[in-house]
Amino acid sequence: MSRIISILEEMASDATLVNKANIESLLINADLNDVQKEAISSKDIELLAESLTNFTKIESVFIIPAEEDDQEQENEEDKEAKSALDITITA
């Protein structure tokens, strides 16, 4: 994806890349696949976006709390337990 962004940045910053011949000349040496080159050349944003959808699909993520969070939660649970114990003893 960074290669595509680099090409698009170059096209945006280089005033000579306004005609199709110059764009195709740039794309000949670009390290992009044929679909991406065609999408850029034909200004087909949807095709370009589809060419980027071959990323690995993330199906699940494990969230592990930081140790600080565990310690804070344990301290709160300890305080609650002590409060309950105090109430039981004083009653």
C-alpha positions as CSV (number, residue, x, y, z in Angstrom):
1,M,0.0,0.0,0.0
2,S,2.9,2.4,0.7
3,R,4.0,1.9,-2.9
4,I,0.6,3.1,-4.1
5,I,0.7,6.1,-1.8
6,S,4.2,7.0,-3.0
7,I,3.0,6.9,-6.6
8,L,-0.1,9.0,-5.9
9,E,2.0,11.5,-3.9
10,E,4.4,11.8,-6.9
11,M,1.5,12.3,-9.3
12,A,0.1,15.0,-7.0
13,S,3.4,16.9,-6.7
14,D,4.7,16.6,-10.3
15,A,2.9,19.0,-12.7
16,T,4.1,17.0,-15.7
17,L,2.0,14.0,-14.7
18,V,-1.3,15.5,-15.9
19,N,-1.5,13.7,-19.2
20,K,-2.0,9.9,-19.7
21,A,1.3,9.4,-21.5
22,N,3.3,10.7,-18.7
23,I,1.3,8.8,-16.1
24,E,1.8,5.5,-18.0
25,S,5.5,6.3,-18.3
26,L,5.6,6.6,-14.5
27,L,3.6,3.4,-14.0
28,I,5.9,1.3,-16.3
29,N,8.7,1.4,-13.7
30,A,6.4,1.5,-10.6
31,D,6.5,-1.5,-8.3
32,L,2.7,-2.2,-8.6
33,N,0.7,-5.1,-9.9
34,D,-1.1,-4.8,-13.3
35,V,-4.5,-4.2,-11.7
36,Q,-3.2,-1.3,-9.6
37,K,-1.4,0.2,-12.6
38,E,-4.6,-0.1,-14.7
39,A,-6.7,1.4,-11.9
40,I,-4.4,4.4,-11.6
41,S,-4.1,4.9,-15.3
42,S,-7.9,4.8,-15.8
43,K,-8.5,6.8,-12.6
44,D,-10.7,3.9,-11.3
45,I,-10.7,4.5,-7.6
46,E,-13.0,1.5,-6.9
47,L,-10.7,-0.9,-8.7
48,L,-7.7,0.5,-6.9
49,A,-9.5,0.0,-3.5
50,E,-10.4,-3.5,-4.5
51,S,-6.8,-4.3,-5.3
52,L,-5.9,-3.4,-1.7
53,T,-8.4,-5.7,-0.1
54,N,-6.0,-8.7,-0.1
55,F,-4.8,-7.9,3.4
56,T,-4.9,-10.6,6.1
57,K,-8.3,-10.7,7.7
58,I,-8.2,-10.3,11.5
59,E,-11.0,-12.5,12.9
60,S,-10.3,-12.2,16.6
61,V,-8.2,-10.2,19.0
62,F,-7.2,-11.1,22.6
63,I,-7.2,-8.2,25.0
64,I,-4.9,-8.7,27.9
65,P,-5.3,-6.0,30.6
66,A,-2.1,-4.3,31.8
67,E,-0.7,-5.4,35.2
68,E,-1.7,-2.0,36.7
69,D,-5.3,-2.6,35.9
70,D,-5.2,-6.0,37.5
71,Q,-3.6,-4.6,40.7
72,E,-6.1,-1.7,40.9
73,Q,-9.0,-4.1,40.5
74,E,-7.6,-6.4,43.2
75,N,-7.1,-3.4,45.5
76,E,-10.7,-2.4,45.0
77,E,-11.9,-5.9,45.7
78,D,-9.8,-6.1,48.8
79,K,-11.2,-2.8,50.1
80,E,-14.8,-4.0,49.4
81,A,-14.0,-7.3,51.2
82,K,-12.6,-5.4,54.2
83,S,-15.6,-3.1,54.3
84,A,-17.9,-6.1,54.3
85,L,-15.8,-7.6,57.1
86,D,-16.0,-4.4,59.1
87,I,-19.7,-4.3,58.8
88,T,-20.0,-7.9,59.9
89,I,-17.7,-7.4,62.9
90,T,-19.4,-4.2,64.1
91,A,-22.9,-5.5,63.8
